[in-house]
């Protein structure tokens, strides 16, 4: 009888140890899950910060050289109607912008970049692409510098309802399109 009692106690101790081990395993898995979630959030934040910093760097060129902005306005409307110098100036901006967009697109996985960040990038890229001068001029000469998947994504895109292609005339103006300034109602 005593051997049966010892066997039962041993079974209880073994079962208790198994329960404790299971609780420890579940606790460890939870800690790992929390660490992975924090790491993933950190990766997302780093990606957004990197994109933001890159945008600021790219935009510093037109800020310091307004002719680049004028060149962008012109080539977005008509690549072939732009002067050679305008095409050269705009090319470097556009190439950098689309390469940066390709990087944002490659990280558009919801696990890496939040949806609102990619949506904003996507609309901006699509607006550039659908500008006649970009789509029918610049892009066809440069699209081979981008991944085939990104090219397909851009070329099969449609402008969202209410969104027009970039023409920059609302920002930079031109002889044909003067800048419209906001005037508060009084």
mmCIF file of the C-alpha atoms, coordinates in Angstrom:
data_MODEL
# 
_entry.id   MODEL 
# 
loop_
_atom_site.group_PDB 
_atom_site.id 
_atom_site.type_symbol 
_atom_site.label_atom_id 
_atom_site.label_alt_id 
_atom_site.label_comp_id 
_atom_site.label_asym_id 
_atom_site.label_entity_id 
_atom_site.label_seq_id 
_atom_site.pdbx_PDB_ins_code 
_atom_site.Cartn_x 
_atom_site.Cartn_y 
_atom_site.Cartn_z 
_atom_site.occupancy 
_atom_site.B_iso_or_equiv 
_atom_site.pdbx_formal_charge 
_atom_site.auth_seq_id 
_atom_site.auth_comp_id 
_atom_site.auth_asym_id 
_atom_site.auth_atom_id 
_atom_site.pdbx_PDB_model_num 
ATOM 1   C CA . UNK A 1 1   ? 0.000   0.000  0.000   1.00 0.00 ? 1   UNK A CA 1 
ATOM 2   C CA . UNK A 1 2   ? 2.844   2.300  0.830   1.00 0.00 ? 2   UNK A CA 1 
ATOM 3   C CA . UNK A 1 3   ? 4.381   1.744  -2.637  1.00 0.00 ? 3   UNK A CA 1 
ATOM 4   C CA . UNK A 1 4   ? 1.095   2.770  -4.234  1.00 0.00 ? 4   UNK A CA 1 
ATOM 5   C CA . UNK A 1 5   ? 1.036   5.881  -2.046  1.00 0.00 ? 5   UNK A CA 1 
ATOM 6   C CA . UNK A 1 6   ? 4.625   6.760  -3.059  1.00 0.00 ? 6   UNK A CA 1 
ATOM 7   C CA . UNK A 1 7   ? 3.702   6.176  -6.692  1.00 0.00 ? 7   UNK A CA 1 
ATOM 8   C CA . UNK A 1 8   ? 0.716   8.535  -6.384  1.00 0.00 ? 8   UNK A CA 1 
ATOM 9   C CA . UNK A 1 9   ? 2.845   11.203 -4.693  1.00 0.00 ? 9   UNK A CA 1 
ATOM 10  C CA . UNK A 1 10  ? 5.477   10.821 -7.435  1.00 0.00 ? 10  UNK A CA 1 
ATOM 11  C CA . UNK A 1 11  ? 2.757   11.183 -10.064 1.00 0.00 ? 11  UNK A CA 1 
ATOM 12  C CA . UNK A 1 12  ? 1.430   14.310 -8.341  1.00 0.00 ? 12  UNK A CA 1 
ATOM 13  C CA . UNK A 1 13  ? 4.933   15.771 -8.132  1.00 0.00 ? 13  UNK A CA 1 
ATOM 14  C CA . UNK A 1 14  ? 5.549   14.955 -11.820 1.00 0.00 ? 14  UNK A CA 1 
ATOM 15  C CA . UNK A 1 15  ? 2.192   16.484 -12.826 1.00 0.00 ? 15  UNK A CA 1 
ATOM 16  C CA . UNK A 1 16  ? 2.886   19.577 -10.752 1.00 0.00 ? 16  UNK A CA 1 
ATOM 17  C CA . UNK A 1 17  ? 6.327   19.905 -12.330 1.00 0.00 ? 17  UNK A CA 1 
ATOM 18  C CA . UNK A 1 18  ? 4.754   19.567 -15.783 1.00 0.00 ? 18  UNK A CA 1 
ATOM 19  C CA . UNK A 1 19  ? 2.217   22.296 -14.960 1.00 0.00 ? 19  UNK A CA 1 
ATOM 20  C CA . UNK A 1 20  ? 4.964   24.569 -13.630 1.00 0.00 ? 20  UNK A CA 1 
ATOM 21  C CA . UNK A 1 21  ? 7.055   23.883 -16.747 1.00 0.00 ? 21  UNK A CA 1 
ATOM 22  C CA . UNK A 1 22  ? 4.044   24.662 -18.968 1.00 0.00 ? 22  UNK A CA 1 
ATOM 23  C CA . UNK A 1 23  ? 3.389   27.916 -17.088 1.00 0.00 ? 23  UNK A CA 1 
ATOM 24  C CA . UNK A 1 24  ? 7.074   28.834 -17.404 1.00 0.00 ? 24  UNK A CA 1 
ATOM 25  C CA . UNK A 1 25  ? 7.008   28.035 -21.139 1.00 0.00 ? 25  UNK A CA 1 
ATOM 26  C CA . UNK A 1 26  ? 3.867   30.096 -21.714 1.00 0.00 ? 26  UNK A CA 1 
ATOM 27  C CA . UNK A 1 27  ? 5.357   32.958 -19.687 1.00 0.00 ? 27  UNK A CA 1 
ATOM 28  C CA . UNK A 1 28  ? 8.577   32.796 -21.680 1.00 0.00 ? 28  UNK A CA 1 
ATOM 29  C CA . UNK A 1 29  ? 6.648   32.754 -24.958 1.00 0.00 ? 29  UNK A CA 1 
ATOM 30  C CA . UNK A 1 30  ? 4.676   35.798 -23.818 1.00 0.00 ? 30  UNK A CA 1 
ATOM 31  C CA . UNK A 1 31  ? 7.884   37.665 -22.961 1.00 0.00 ? 31  UNK A CA 1 
ATOM 32  C CA . UNK A 1 32  ? 9.338   36.759 -26.367 1.00 0.00 ? 32  UNK A CA 1 
ATOM 33  C CA . UNK A 1 33  ? 6.107   37.890 -28.058 1.00 0.00 ? 33  UNK A CA 1 
ATOM 34  C CA . UNK A 1 34  ? 6.257   41.262 -26.256 1.00 0.00 ? 34  UNK A CA 1 
ATOM 35  C CA . UNK A 1 35  ? 9.915   41.713 -27.221 1.00 0.00 ? 35  UNK A CA 1 
ATOM 36  C CA . UNK A 1 36  ? 9.180   40.900 -30.866 1.00 0.00 ? 36  UNK A CA 1 
ATOM 37  C CA . UNK A 1 37  ? 6.233   43.276 -30.859 1.00 0.00 ? 37  UNK A CA 1 
ATOM 38  C CA . UNK A 1 38  ? 8.393   46.054 -29.379 1.00 0.00 ? 38  UNK A CA 1 
ATOM 39  C CA . UNK A 1 39  ? 11.141  45.329 -31.916 1.00 0.00 ? 39  UNK A CA 1 
ATOM 40  C CA . UNK A 1 40  ? 8.634   45.401 -34.776 1.00 0.00 ? 40  UNK A CA 1 
ATOM 41  C CA . UNK A 1 41  ? 7.241   48.721 -33.553 1.00 0.00 ? 41  UNK A CA 1 
ATOM 42  C CA . UNK A 1 42  ? 10.775  50.076 -33.340 1.00 0.00 ? 42  UNK A CA 1 
ATOM 43  C CA . UNK A 1 43  ? 11.448  48.917 -36.913 1.00 0.00 ? 43  UNK A CA 1 
ATOM 44  C CA . UNK A 1 44  ? 8.265   50.665 -38.091 1.00 0.00 ? 44  UNK A CA 1 
ATOM 45  C CA . UNK A 1 45  ? 9.231   53.880 -36.338 1.00 0.00 ? 45  UNK A CA 1 
ATOM 46  C CA . UNK A 1 46  ? 12.754  53.719 -37.748 1.00 0.00 ? 46  UNK A CA 1 
ATOM 47  C CA . UNK A 1 47  ? 11.404  53.171 -41.272 1.00 0.00 ? 47  UNK A CA 1 
ATOM 48  C CA . UNK A 1 48  ? 9.038   56.142 -40.986 1.00 0.00 ? 48  UNK A CA 1 
ATOM 49  C CA . UNK A 1 49  ? 11.792  58.346 -39.522 1.00 0.00 ? 49  UNK A CA 1 
ATOM 50  C CA . UNK A 1 50  ? 14.190  57.310 -42.274 1.00 0.00 ? 50  UNK A CA 1 
ATOM 51  C CA . UNK A 1 51  ? 11.637  58.083 -44.983 1.00 0.00 ? 51  UNK A CA 1 
ATOM 52  C CA . UNK A 1 52  ? 10.857  61.422 -43.373 1.00 0.00 ? 52  UNK A CA 1 
ATOM 53  C CA . UNK A 1 53  ? 14.533  62.343 -43.171 1.00 0.00 ? 53  UNK A CA 1 
ATOM 54  C CA . UNK A 1 54  ? 15.055  61.292 -46.785 1.00 0.00 ? 54  UNK A CA 1 
ATOM 55  C CA . UNK A 1 55  ? 12.118  63.430 -47.927 1.00 0.00 ? 55  UNK A CA 1 
ATOM 56  C CA . UNK A 1 56  ? 13.597  66.408 -46.111 1.00 0.00 ? 56  UNK A CA 1 
ATOM 57  C CA . UNK A 1 57  ? 16.964  65.792 -47.764 1.00 0.00 ? 57  UNK A CA 1 
ATOM 58  C CA . UNK A 1 58  ? 15.458  65.473 -51.250 1.00 0.00 ? 58  UNK A CA 1 
ATOM 59  C CA . UNK A 1 59  ? 13.318  68.563 -50.752 1.00 0.00 ? 59  UNK A CA 1 
ATOM 60  C CA . UNK A 1 60  ? 16.277  70.630 -49.594 1.00 0.00 ? 60  UNK A CA 1 
ATOM 61  C CA . UNK A 1 61  ? 17.443  70.717 -53.209 1.00 0.00 ? 61  UNK A CA 1 
ATOM 62  C CA . UNK A 1 62  ? 14.427  72.676 -54.549 1.00 0.00 ? 62  UNK A CA 1 
ATOM 63  C CA . UNK A 1 63  ? 14.354  74.772 -51.388 1.00 0.00 ? 63  UNK A CA 1 
ATOM 64  C CA . UNK A 1 64  ? 17.880  75.977 -52.092 1.00 0.00 ? 64  UNK A CA 1 
ATOM 65  C CA . UNK A 1 65  ? 17.373  76.119 -55.841 1.00 0.00 ? 65  UNK A CA 1 
ATOM 66  C CA . UNK A 1 66  ? 13.893  77.288 -56.957 1.00 0.00 ? 66  UNK A CA 1 
ATOM 67  C CA . UNK A 1 67  ? 14.754  76.466 -60.560 1.00 0.00 ? 67  UNK A CA 1 
ATOM 68  C CA . UNK A 1 68  ? 14.422  72.783 -59.672 1.00 0.00 ? 68  UNK A CA 1 
ATOM 69  C CA . UNK A 1 69  ? 10.837  73.399 -58.586 1.00 0.00 ? 69  UNK A CA 1 
ATOM 70  C CA . UNK A 1 70  ? 10.135  75.236 -61.827 1.00 0.00 ? 70  UNK A CA 1 
ATOM 71  C CA . UNK A 1 71  ? 11.760  72.385 -63.745 1.00 0.00 ? 71  UNK A CA 1 
ATOM 72  C CA . UNK A 1 72  ? 9.517   69.863 -61.952 1.00 0.00 ? 72  UNK A CA 1 
ATOM 73  C CA . UNK A 1 73  ? 6.418   71.880 -62.784 1.00 0.00 ? 73  UNK A CA 1 
ATOM 74  C CA . UNK A 1 74  ? 7.443   72.007 -66.427 1.00 0.00 ? 74  UNK A CA 1 
ATOM 75  C CA . UNK A 1 75  ? 8.474   68.355 -66.885 1.00 0.00 ? 75  UNK A CA 1 
ATOM 76  C CA . UNK A 1 76  ? 5.391   67.064 -65.082 1.00 0.00 ? 76  UNK A CA 1 
ATOM 77  C CA . UNK A 1 77  ? 3.322   68.825 -67.699 1.00 0.00 ? 77  UNK A CA 1 
ATOM 78  C CA . UNK A 1 78  ? 5.447   68.044 -70.766 1.00 0.00 ? 78  UNK A CA 1 
ATOM 79  C CA . UNK A 1 79  ? 8.795   66.204 -70.610 1.00 0.00 ? 79  UNK A CA 1 
ATOM 80  C CA . UNK A 1 80  ? 9.595   66.929 -74.240 1.00 0.00 ? 80  UNK A CA 1 
ATOM 81  C CA . UNK A 1 81  ? 8.508   70.558 -74.040 1.00 0.00 ? 81  UNK A CA 1 
ATOM 82  C CA . UNK A 1 82  ? 10.893  71.245 -71.159 1.00 0.00 ? 82  UNK A CA 1 
ATOM 83  C CA . UNK A 1 83  ? 14.312  72.695 -71.770 1.00 0.00 ? 83  UNK A CA 1 
ATOM 84  C CA . UNK A 1 84  ? 17.268  70.315 -71.527 1.00 0.00 ? 84  UNK A CA 1 
ATOM 85  C CA . UNK A 1 85  ? 18.455  71.954 -68.277 1.00 0.00 ? 85  UNK A CA 1 
ATOM 86  C CA . UNK A 1 86  ? 14.977  71.539 -66.768 1.00 0.00 ? 86  UNK A CA 1 
ATOM 87  C CA . UNK A 1 87  ? 14.906  67.849 -67.681 1.00 0.00 ? 87  UNK A CA 1 
ATOM 88  C CA . UNK A 1 88  ? 18.358  67.355 -66.126 1.00 0.00 ? 88  UNK A CA 1 
ATOM 89  C CA . UNK A 1 89  ? 17.389  69.148 -62.898 1.00 0.00 ? 89  UNK A CA 1 
ATOM 90  C CA . UNK A 1 90  ? 14.070  67.359 -62.613 1.00 0.00 ? 90  UNK A CA 1 
ATOM 91  C CA . UNK A 1 91  ? 15.570  63.965 -63.434 1.00 0.00 ? 91  UNK A CA 1 
ATOM 92  C CA . UNK A 1 92  ? 17.723  63.819 -60.313 1.00 0.00 ? 92  UNK A CA 1 
ATOM 93  C CA . UNK A 1 93  ? 14.856  64.830 -58.070 1.00 0.00 ? 93  UNK A CA 1 
ATOM 94  C CA . UNK A 1 94  ? 12.443  62.388 -59.718 1.00 0.00 ? 94  UNK A CA 1 
ATOM 95  C CA . UNK A 1 95  ? 14.925  59.527 -59.679 1.00 0.00 ? 95  UNK A CA 1 
ATOM 96  C CA . UNK A 1 96  ? 15.626  60.059 -55.978 1.00 0.00 ? 96  UNK A CA 1 
ATOM 97  C CA . UNK A 1 97  ? 11.922  60.423 -55.221 1.00 0.00 ? 97  UNK A CA 1 
ATOM 98  C CA . UNK A 1 98  ? 10.910  57.259 -57.067 1.00 0.00 ? 98  UNK A CA 1 
ATOM 99  C CA . UNK A 1 99  ? 13.830  55.272 -55.575 1.00 0.00 ? 99  UNK A CA 1 
ATOM 100 C CA . UNK A 1 100 ? 12.751  56.406 -52.147 1.00 0.00 ? 100 UNK A CA 1 
ATOM 101 C CA . UNK A 1 101 ? 9.188   55.475 -53.061 1.00 0.00 ? 101 UNK A CA 1 
ATOM 102 C CA . UNK A 1 102 ? 10.371  52.054 -54.170 1.00 0.00 ? 102 UNK A CA 1 
ATOM 103 C CA . UNK A 1 103 ? 11.981  51.587 -50.766 1.00 0.00 ? 103 UNK A CA 1 
ATOM 104 C CA . UNK A 1 104 ? 8.773   52.665 -49.027 1.00 0.00 ? 104 UNK A CA 1 
ATOM 105 C CA . UNK A 1 105 ? 6.821   50.272 -51.259 1.00 0.00 ? 105 UNK A CA 1 
ATOM 106 C CA . UNK A 1 106 ? 9.174   47.394 -50.471 1.00 0.00 ? 106 UNK A CA 1 
ATOM 107 C CA . UNK A 1 107 ? 8.461   48.003 -46.776 1.00 0.00 ? 107 UNK A CA 1 
ATOM 108 C CA . UNK A 1 108 ? 4.716   48.471 -47.269 1.00 0.00 ? 108 UNK A CA 1 
ATOM 109 C CA . UNK A 1 109 ? 4.059   45.158 -45.567 1.00 0.00 ? 109 UNK A CA 1 
ATOM 110 C CA . UNK A 1 110 ? 1.712   45.943 -42.662 1.00 0.00 ? 110 UNK A CA 1 
ATOM 111 C CA . UNK A 1 111 ? 4.202   44.235 -40.357 1.00 0.00 ? 111 UNK A CA 1 
ATOM 112 C CA . UNK A 1 112 ? 6.864   46.814 -41.285 1.00 0.00 ? 112 UNK A CA 1 
ATOM 113 C CA . UNK A 1 113 ? 5.105   50.079 -42.141 1.00 0.00 ? 113 UNK A CA 1 
ATOM 114 C CA . UNK A 1 114 ? 1.775   51.352 -40.900 1.00 0.00 ? 114 UNK A CA 1 
ATOM 115 C CA . UNK A 1 115 ? -0.914  51.614 -43.566 1.00 0.00 ? 115 UNK A CA 1 
ATOM 116 C CA . UNK A 1 116 ? -1.352  55.391 -43.331 1.00 0.00 ? 116 UNK A CA 1 
ATOM 117 C CA . UNK A 1 117 ? 2.353   55.971 -44.066 1.00 0.00 ? 117 UNK A CA 1 
ATOM 118 C CA . UNK A 1 118 ? 2.252   53.795 -47.171 1.00 0.00 ? 118 UNK A CA 1 
ATOM 119 C CA . UNK A 1 119 ? -1.086  55.268 -48.318 1.00 0.00 ? 119 UNK A CA 1 
ATOM 120 C CA . UNK A 1 120 ? 0.410   58.769 -48.267 1.00 0.00 ? 120 UNK A CA 1 
ATOM 121 C CA . UNK A 1 121 ? 3.485   57.596 -50.174 1.00 0.00 ? 121 UNK A CA 1 
ATOM 122 C CA . UNK A 1 122 ? 1.393   55.658 -52.625 1.00 0.00 ? 122 UNK A CA 1 
ATOM 123 C CA . UNK A 1 123 ? -0.818  58.616 -53.494 1.00 0.00 ? 123 UNK A CA 1 
ATOM 124 C CA . UNK A 1 124 ? 2.182   60.902 -53.950 1.00 0.00 ? 124 UNK A CA 1 
ATOM 125 C CA . UNK A 1 125 ? 3.990   58.420 -56.210 1.00 0.00 ? 125 UNK A CA 1 
ATOM 126 C CA . UNK A 1 126 ? 0.859   57.802 -58.239 1.00 0.00 ? 126 UNK A CA 1 
ATOM 127 C CA . UNK A 1 127 ? 0.282   61.549 -58.619 1.00 0.00 ? 127 UNK A CA 1 
ATOM 128 C CA . UNK A 1 128 ? 3.799   61.979 -59.972 1.00 0.00 ? 128 UNK A CA 1 
ATOM 129 C CA . UNK A 1 129 ? 3.540   58.955 -62.241 1.00 0.00 ? 129 UNK A CA 1 
ATOM 130 C CA . UNK A 1 130 ? 0.219   60.008 -63.764 1.00 0.00 ? 130 UNK A CA 1 
ATOM 131 C CA . UNK A 1 131 ? 1.521   63.455 -64.683 1.00 0.00 ? 131 UNK A CA 1 
ATOM 132 C CA . UNK A 1 132 ? 1.700   63.391 -68.489 1.00 0.00 ? 132 UNK A CA 1 
ATOM 133 C CA . UNK A 1 133 ? 5.324   64.475 -68.655 1.00 0.00 ? 133 UNK A CA 1 
ATOM 134 C CA . UNK A 1 134 ? 6.407   61.813 -66.184 1.00 0.00 ? 134 UNK A CA 1 
ATOM 135 C CA . UNK A 1 135 ? 4.294   58.914 -67.438 1.00 0.00 ? 135 UNK A CA 1 
ATOM 136 C CA . UNK A 1 136 ? 4.842   59.575 -71.153 1.00 0.00 ? 136 UNK A CA 1 
ATOM 137 C CA . UNK A 1 137 ? 8.374   60.951 -70.951 1.00 0.00 ? 137 UNK A CA 1 
ATOM 138 C CA . UNK A 1 138 ? 10.672  60.485 -67.971 1.00 0.00 ? 138 UNK A CA 1 
ATOM 139 C CA . UNK A 1 139 ? 9.311   57.140 -66.718 1.00 0.00 ? 139 UNK A CA 1 
ATOM 140 C CA . UNK A 1 140 ? 9.715   55.181 -69.925 1.00 0.00 ? 140 UNK A CA 1 
ATOM 141 C CA . UNK A 1 141 ? 13.444  55.983 -69.957 1.00 0.00 ? 141 UNK A CA 1 
ATOM 142 C CA . UNK A 1 142 ? 14.046  55.282 -66.260 1.00 0.00 ? 142 UNK A CA 1 
ATOM 143 C CA . UNK A 1 143 ? 11.670  52.498 -65.240 1.00 0.00 ? 143 UNK A CA 1 
ATOM 144 C CA . UNK A 1 144 ? 14.335  49.839 -65.812 1.00 0.00 ? 144 UNK A CA 1 
ATOM 145 C CA . UNK A 1 145 ? 16.213  51.219 -62.801 1.00 0.00 ? 145 UNK A CA 1 
ATOM 146 C CA . UNK A 1 146 ? 13.396  49.963 -60.548 1.00 0.00 ? 146 UNK A CA 1 
ATOM 147 C CA . UNK A 1 147 ? 12.264  46.481 -59.566 1.00 0.00 ? 147 UNK A CA 1 
ATOM 148 C CA . UNK A 1 148 ? 9.824   44.870 -62.002 1.00 0.00 ? 148 UNK A CA 1 
ATOM 149 C CA . UNK A 1 149 ? 7.293   44.465 -59.179 1.00 0.00 ? 149 UNK A CA 1 
ATOM 150 C CA . UNK A 1 150 ? 7.451   48.163 -58.314 1.00 0.00 ? 150 UNK A CA 1 
ATOM 151 C CA . UNK A 1 151 ? 7.147   49.127 -61.995 1.00 0.00 ? 151 UNK A CA 1 
ATOM 152 C CA . UNK A 1 152 ? 4.059   46.944 -62.322 1.00 0.00 ? 152 UNK A CA 1 
ATOM 153 C CA . UNK A 1 153 ? 2.570   48.455 -59.153 1.00 0.00 ? 153 UNK A CA 1 
ATOM 154 C CA . UNK A 1 154 ? 3.070   51.988 -60.484 1.00 0.00 ? 154 UNK A CA 1 
ATOM 155 C CA . UNK A 1 155 ? 2.036   51.307 -64.073 1.00 0.00 ? 155 UNK A CA 1 
ATOM 156 C CA . UNK A 1 156 ? -1.177  49.526 -63.100 1.00 0.00 ? 156 UNK A CA 1 
ATOM 157 C CA . UNK A 1 157 ? -2.158  52.221 -60.605 1.00 0.00 ? 157 UNK A CA 1 
ATOM 158 C CA . UNK A 1 158 ? -5.130  54.513 -60.897 1.00 0.00 ? 158 UNK A CA 1 
ATOM 159 C CA . UNK A 1 159 ? -5.485  57.910 -59.313 1.00 0.00 ? 159 UNK A CA 1 
ATOM 160 C CA . UNK A 1 160 ? -7.852  57.762 -56.340 1.00 0.00 ? 160 UNK A CA 1 
ATOM 161 C CA . UNK A 1 161 ? -11.142 59.623 -56.692 1.00 0.00 ? 161 UNK A CA 1 
ATOM 162 C CA . UNK A 1 162 ? -10.650 63.334 -56.171 1.00 0.00 ? 162 UNK A CA 1 
ATOM 163 C CA . UNK A 1 163 ? -6.868  63.167 -56.619 1.00 0.00 ? 163 UNK A CA 1 
ATOM 164 C CA . UNK A 1 164 ? -5.265  64.762 -59.665 1.00 0.00 ? 164 UNK A CA 1 
ATOM 165 C CA . UNK A 1 165 ? -1.852  64.177 -61.198 1.00 0.00 ? 165 UNK A CA 1 
ATOM 166 C CA . UNK A 1 166 ? 0.932   66.470 -59.982 1.00 0.00 ? 166 UNK A CA 1 
ATOM 167 C CA . UNK A 1 167 ? 1.436   69.584 -62.006 1.00 0.00 ? 167 UNK A CA 1 
ATOM 168 C CA . UNK A 1 168 ? 3.073   71.743 -59.314 1.00 0.00 ? 168 UNK A CA 1 
ATOM 169 C CA . UNK A 1 169 ? 1.522   74.858 -60.763 1.00 0.00 ? 169 UNK A CA 1 
ATOM 170 C CA . UNK A 1 170 ? -0.521  75.231 -57.594 1.00 0.00 ? 170 UNK A CA 1 
ATOM 171 C CA . UNK A 1 171 ? 2.811   75.540 -55.748 1.00 0.00 ? 171 UNK A CA 1 
ATOM 172 C CA . UNK A 1 172 ? 5.235   77.129 -58.195 1.00 0.00 ? 172 UNK A CA 1 
ATOM 173 C CA . UNK A 1 173 ? 3.007   78.797 -60.748 1.00 0.00 ? 173 UNK A CA 1 
ATOM 174 C CA . UNK A 1 174 ? 3.923   79.461 -64.355 1.00 0.00 ? 174 UNK A CA 1 
ATOM 175 C CA . UNK A 1 175 ? 3.036   81.988 -67.021 1.00 0.00 ? 175 UNK A CA 1 
ATOM 176 C CA . UNK A 1 176 ? 0.097   79.754 -67.974 1.00 0.00 ? 176 UNK A CA 1 
ATOM 177 C CA . UNK A 1 177 ? -0.859  78.976 -64.374 1.00 0.00 ? 177 UNK A CA 1 
ATOM 178 C CA . UNK A 1 178 ? -0.294  81.734 -61.808 1.00 0.00 ? 178 UNK A CA 1 
ATOM 179 C CA . UNK A 1 179 ? 0.063   80.709 -58.176 1.00 0.00 ? 179 UNK A CA 1 
ATOM 180 C CA . UNK A 1 180 ? -3.239  80.844 -56.344 1.00 0.00 ? 180 UNK A CA 1 
ATOM 181 C CA . UNK A 1 181 ? -2.705  82.265 -52.912 1.00 0.00 ? 181 UNK A CA 1 
ATOM 182 C CA . UNK A 1 182 ? -4.964  81.662 -49.944 1.00 0.00 ? 182 UNK A CA 1 
ATOM 183 C CA . UNK A 1 183 ? -6.836  84.785 -48.989 1.00 0.00 ? 183 UNK A CA 1 
ATOM 184 C CA . UNK A 1 184 ? -8.782  84.643 -45.744 1.00 0.00 ? 184 UNK A CA 1 
ATOM 185 C CA . UNK A 1 185 ? -12.394 85.823 -45.858 1.00 0.00 ? 185 UNK A CA 1 
ATOM 186 C CA . UNK A 1 186 ? -13.036 88.915 -43.768 1.00 0.00 ? 186 UNK A CA 1 
# 
